[in-house]
């Protein structure tokens, strides 16, 4: 097998889930002995500097790439994904694409046909879950795919032990009523701790505490609430619109953050991550949130502690990069046993 290589970039921020996830992927690759063929990773907010550094990294990547290399790309890559795949194949290297997000779903910036065409330049793809694999195949993607199953989350911080009310939850994400209005219609007897931007303490109920933005390490160490809530949109009853469709196929990065914070999950039963939550016993899947207070009151202490034990087991694997490593092993096996179609 040739070298395992990747291309780092300039990051404007790692404060959101996407930036943190990409940096963690690079660090896990480096731990495996993968070689960064681009420039060193940097953090500059200026758009011109960002463009110049990323383009210079691509040039260095093209010069340093060798025949037989296996390139790991993180998708989406603004503007350059197809170019990078073509450079790799022109050098007789193979491409594994780790798909974080689908632009045809979440932001609607490209059509489904355009996205399938782009992804077809990869030799193997690592995608979120079984729902994602099925959808991509139904849209005509014929490349081999591996399920990522769950995101990893690197951090040396450990959660503090704290006593929490049985009906309490934390929510990490956008707090504005325009983005997540459901937060302000949850049952009144739930103690809700909100972490993120856009929150308005004046609009919060007495049972809500708006903590504001916190870094991932701060959340792992100090986030309050017995459970971590993963829900989106305006309604407590369903996920509607493009977010409703998208959540069926993605693996929310905040799931891994809740795991590292030691919190069992509450998540929509029709989401793409629900099978993982149920299979690993790390939380509760629900059809809606209308009676979530009753559901939580019915969770016995033994049942809750069993979930916490499972959360800690999964969190240890995430802290070591186990989920990505397993996906990479499967993808590399496919590449090394199958010749890339011309």
PyMOL commands that set and color helices and strands:
alter all, ss='L'
color gray80, all
select helices_A, chain A and resi 17-31+47-64+81-90+112-119+130-138+177-185+201-203+216-222+241-246+253-260+274-280+292-297+301-319+322-337
alter helices_A, ss='H'
color red, helices_A
select strands_A, chain A and resi 4-6+35-36+70-75+94-99+124-127+144-147+168-172+191-195+208-210+227-230+264-268+283-286
alter strands_A, ss='S'
color yellow, strands_A
deselect
rebuild
show_as cartoon
